[in-house]
């Protein structure tokens, strides 16, 4: 890891220690080990259709790349479409953006309603 990566990872650890568990959640992919992430963005939408409605949730989470690679060492494509659990809610992994310092996961979930 480069010096810049060490600085970024150290800043993340400091923020994590300062915030405690209030600023982060544990994400598990396909029942795997929990990865400590921070919620970056969350969207909710509702489409009205004939016979009901479709409620969708999209969530973007960010965590440390080195920790992600330790816990989930397969190629990113292997995790796309897998179930992910965060804060007691279920999602599907829709996108993975892995950088040198941080990894960002886009999660999608839906609930069909009559």
N, C-alpha and C positions, 0 to 999 in steps of 0.2 A: 504494500500500500504506500502511496506517496505521502509526503509531508502534508500536503493540502488535505488529503483524505484523513490523515490522523487528526488534524485540526477540526475538520467537520465532524468526525465521529466523536471527538472529545466534547465538542459543543453540544451535540445531541445527548450524550451521556449526562452532561452537567444539567441540561434542561430537564431531562427525564428524572434525575435525582431531585432537582428543585421542585418540580411539579408533583412528584410522587405518582400515584396511580390516577390522580384527577385529570391529567393531561394525556392519558394514553389508554389503549384497550389492547386486549390480546386477540389476535386473529389466528384461526386454525383453518388450514386448507385440507379438505378431504379427511378430517379427523386427525390431522397431523399435530405436531408440536406447536404450542402457542408462540406466536411472533408478536413482539411489542410494537404497536403502530400508533400513529396519531391521525385522527380524522382531519383531512384537508378540505373536503368539500362534500356536501350532501344535497341531493336534489330529489324531489318527489313530484310525480306527475300523475294525471288521471285522464284517460281517454274514455269518452263515452261511446259505446258501441250498441248495436241493436241487441236488445235483450240484457243489457247490463253495462258494466264499466270495467276497465282494466287499470289497476293502480300499480305504478312502477316506482321503484326506488333505485337511485344510483348513488354510489358512495365511492369516494377516492380516499385512500389511506396511504400514509408514507411511513417508512421505517428504515432502519439502517441496513444497507446492502450486505455488509459482511455477515450480519446476524441472519438475514434472509437466506444467504447462500449456505450457511452452516446448517440451517434447519430444512431448507428445501433446495437440495443440490441438483435436481433434475433440470433439464432445459426448460425455460419458461413456457414453451408451447405445451408441455406435459400438464401444466396446471390450468390452462385455459378451459373454461367450461366446468371445472370442478366446483364442488360445493365449498363454501367458505362460511365460517361462523364468526360473528363479531357481536359482542354485547347481547348475546342470546337471540340474535336475528340471523336468518339464513340468506345467503346471497350466492351468486355464481361469479367466478372470476372471469371478467370479460376482457381485461387488458393488463399487461405487465410491462412496466417501463423500468428497466434496471440500469442504474447509473453506478459510477464508481463509489459514490458516497451514500446515496439514498435510492431506495426502490419504491416505486409508486404502483399501487394496484387499483384498478377500477373494478368495482363490484356492482353487479346488477341483481335486483330482486324484484319479484312481482307478486301480486296477490290479486286474483280474479274475484270480482264481487258481482253479485246479481243486481 
